Amino acid sequence: MEIETAFIRRQQSSADISAGRKEEIMGVNISGRNFLKLLDYTPQEIEYLLALSKNFKDMKRAGVPHRYLEGKNIVLLFEKTSTRTRCAFEVAGSDLGMGVTYLEPGCSQMGKKESIEDTARVLGRMYDGIEYRGFAQEKVETLGKYAGVPVWNGLTTEFHPTQMLADILTVREEFGDTRGRKLTFMGDAGNNVANSLMVVCAKLGIDFCACGPKKQMPAADLVETCKKIAAENGSSILLTEDVAEGVAGASVVYTDIWVSMGEPAELWEERIKILSPYRVTSEVMAKAAPDAIFMHCLPSFHDTKTTVGAEIAEKFGVTEMEVTDEVFESSRSRVFDEAENRMHTIKAVMYATLK
């Protein structure tokens, strides 16, 4: 299609893609594919999606219409609520000319009166694409196996691949070429965001560091898989409990909430105790590279202006959790650029798999 040729030509003069990969991206075609985890995608395919994301962002900012998927319909199947994921998929779908159906938690019979397999086959007969946001990775994998149309992972307990594209696009907007740079995740490094960051960094030649207590580290088998991938792409994987070692030389300091959606509230007391040493403060940022930026996938407990934040403050006397308000609101914070980029990268994923 004309858009493919046009955007690749524009990208060929960009520092966002290394010279050795430009020609490889030219031949990428992921039409009809599921987007379930980045372990399923090659570095070249990820680069293609990032390049396409940048192009869609440029068009959106310039007010250029891009209703390339006119007449198609998608369904958003949510078992976990979200602000950014829902809005990003809905606006992206609308911009591409598609009809969008949102099924909020409790509005589907999936797993209750109807099996996941049967739900997939029903929705696949009615829609051109299915987004799932919920719990076990096994669920979205089952949807992808039986739907007969592309299925996209909006978040599972194990992985969050659409967030990763937004994160890397944000980092590249800041630094250009990302190969050889270091990204450090602070805190609960065994969650879906940290898992996915480790994968995407390994795929794209970015040094990844998980900095937190030993109990909250990524699973050993995933670490070993990512170390092998990283070695192929000239980067490294480091797990450390030492904050100074973790953030030394880091271009990106990243964190996430300490208790994820779906985890029991009883975990707050334990997590506050073991993760407080890994709170991102101005002192922590000072130990990173001089030009380091702060990132967070949101929502964030950087103050007490939320119901949960206020409850935690009253119960445990903690007014700032994974990041201080000073860092969150600082000139080094890129959290809202990151949030906007969810829309552009999700648009790229849907277009590339449905075109």
Salt bridges, closest charged atoms under 4 A:
GLU4 OE2 - LYS355 NZ 3.22
ASP40 OD1 - LYS37 NZ 3.07
GLU45 OE2 - ARG33 NH1 3.04
GLU47 OE2 - ARG21 NH1 3.27
GLU47 OE1 - ARG172 NH1 2.72
ASP58 OD2 - LYS54 NZ 3.29
GLU70 OE2 - ARG67 NH2 2.98
GLU79 OE1 - LYS139 NZ 3.16
GLU90 OE2 - ARG86 NE 3.09
ASP95 OD2 - LYS60 NZ 2.75
ASP95 OD2 - LYS347 NZ 2.82
ASP118 OD1 - ARG121 NH2 2.64
GLU141 OE2 - LYS37 NZ 3.04
GLU173 OE2 - LYS57 NZ 2.68
GLU174 OE1 - ARG334 NE 2.75
ASP188 OD2 - ARG271 NH1 3.62
GLU263 OE1 - ARG271 NH1 3.18
GLU270 OE2 - LYS215 NZ 2.30
ASP291 OD2 - ARG181 NH1 3.93
ASP303 OD2 - HIS302 ND1 3.47
GLU322 OE2 - HIS296 NE2 2.79
ASP325 OD1 - HIS302 ND1 2.64
GLU340 OE1 - ARG61 NH2 2.80
GLU340 OE2 - HIS344 NE2 2.85
